């Protein structure tokens, strides 16, 4: 059984997908980018600003189910410019977590007018 998560505080879907789904004790987010939740416009033109906005959007979806960044167990990250942007992205990303960090896959991808896209799997702790 799955339940949709939707919040006005996260990036609005721009296609046929949910912001997040609850399945059992797990929350799965869609891949999110640096969109302003109110306007749908891209926030920032550098990797640091875009990563912060992306993390805020993801945090809003987690919060819609009473979760936070410490509940994230896996992240998948797509960077438009992997070699150029990874160090700066990583500094912003790790500021949202405490150790042990979630497992993570980071790949270079062709993205649509954004520099970063991230999705999470989170677990609701007992």
C-alpha positions as CSV (number, residue, x, y, z in Angstrom):
1,X,0.0,0.0,0.0
2,X,1.4,3.4,-0.9
3,X,0.3,6.9,0.2
4,X,1.2,10.1,-1.7
5,X,3.0,12.9,0.1
6,X,2.4,16.4,-1.2
7,X,3.3,19.8,0.2
8,X,3.2,23.3,-1.0
9,X,6.6,23.9,0.6
10,X,8.4,21.6,-1.8
11,X,9.2,21.8,-5.5
12,X,6.0,21.3,-7.5
13,X,5.9,18.3,-9.8
14,X,6.5,19.3,-13.4
15,X,5.4,15.9,-14.8
16,X,3.4,12.8,-14.0
17,X,5.0,12.0,-10.6
18,X,4.4,12.4,-6.9
19,X,6.7,14.6,-4.7
20,X,6.9,11.6,-2.4
21,X,5.4,8.2,-1.5
22,X,5.1,6.5,1.8
23,X,5.4,2.7,1.5
24,X,5.4,0.9,4.9
25,X,8.1,2.5,7.1
26,X,9.8,4.1,4.1
27,X,9.5,7.4,2.4
28,X,10.6,7.8,-1.2
29,X,11.0,11.2,-2.8
30,X,11.0,12.1,-6.4
31,X,14.1,13.6,-7.9
32,X,14.0,17.3,-7.0
33,X,15.9,20.2,-8.2
34,X,16.3,23.9,-7.2
35,X,12.8,25.1,-7.9
36,X,11.1,27.8,-5.9
37,X,8.0,26.1,-4.4
38,X,5.8,29.2,-4.9
39,X,6.8,30.2,-8.4
40,X,8.3,27.0,-9.9
41,X,11.3,29.1,-11.1
42,X,14.9,27.8,-10.8
43,X,16.6,29.3,-7.8
44,X,20.3,30.4,-8.3
45,X,22.8,29.8,-11.0
46,X,25.6,28.3,-9.0
47,X,25.9,24.8,-7.5
48,X,25.9,26.0,-3.8
49,X,22.6,28.0,-4.1
50,X,20.9,25.3,-6.2
51,X,22.0,22.5,-3.8
52,X,20.6,24.5,-0.8
53,X,17.3,25.0,-2.5
54,X,17.1,21.3,-3.6
55,X,17.8,20.2,0.0
56,X,15.1,22.7,1.3
57,X,12.6,21.2,-1.1
58,X,13.5,17.6,-0.1
59,X,13.3,18.6,3.6
60,X,9.8,19.9,3.1
61,X,8.6,16.6,1.6
62,X,10.2,14.7,4.5
63,X,8.6,17.0,7.0
64,X,5.2,16.3,5.4
65,X,5.5,12.9,7.0
66,X,7.2,14.0,10.2
67,X,10.7,13.1,9.1
68,X,14.0,15.0,8.8
69,X,17.4,14.6,7.2
70,X,18.6,12.2,10.0
71,X,15.9,9.7,8.7
72,X,17.4,9.6,5.2
73,X,19.1,6.3,4.5
74,X,19.9,6.7,0.8
75,X,20.5,9.5,-1.6
76,X,20.8,9.5,-5.4
77,X,22.4,12.6,-6.8
78,X,22.7,13.9,-10.4
79,X,25.2,16.7,-11.2
80,X,25.2,18.5,-14.5
81,X,29.0,19.1,-14.2
82,X,30.2,16.2,-12.0
83,X,34.0,17.0,-11.9
84,X,33.6,20.8,-11.7
85,X,30.8,21.0,-9.1
86,X,31.3,17.9,-6.9
87,X,33.5,19.6,-4.2
88,X,31.2,22.6,-3.7
89,X,28.0,20.5,-3.9
90,X,29.5,18.0,-1.3
91,X,30.2,20.8,1.2
92,X,26.6,22.0,1.1
93,X,25.1,18.5,1.0
94,X,27.0,17.2,4.1
95,X,26.0,20.3,6.1
96,X,22.4,18.9,6.2
97,X,23.5,15.6,7.8
98,X,25.2,14.1,10.8
99,X,27.2,10.9,10.8
100,X,26.6,8.2,9.9
101,X,25.8,9.8,6.6
102,X,23.2,8.2,4.3
103,X,24.6,5.9,1.5
104,X,24.8,7.9,-1.7
105,X,25.3,7.5,-5.4
106,X,26.5,10.6,-7.3
107,X,26.6,10.6,-11.1
108,X,27.0,13.1,-13.9
109,X,23.8,13.6,-15.9
110,X,22.4,15.8,-18.5
111,X,19.8,17.8,-16.6
112,X,17.2,20.2,-17.9
113,X,18.5,23.7,-17.1
114,X,19.5,22.9,-13.6
115,X,22.9,21.8,-12.0
116,X,21.7,19.3,-9.4
117,X,18.8,16.8,-8.8
118,X,18.5,14.7,-5.7
119,X,16.2,12.0,-4.5
120,X,16.0,10.3,-1.1
121,X,14.9,7.2,0.6
122,X,14.1,7.7,4.3
123,X,13.0,5.3,7.0
124,X,10.6,6.1,9.8
125,X,12.5,5.0,12.9
126,X,10.5,2.9,15.4
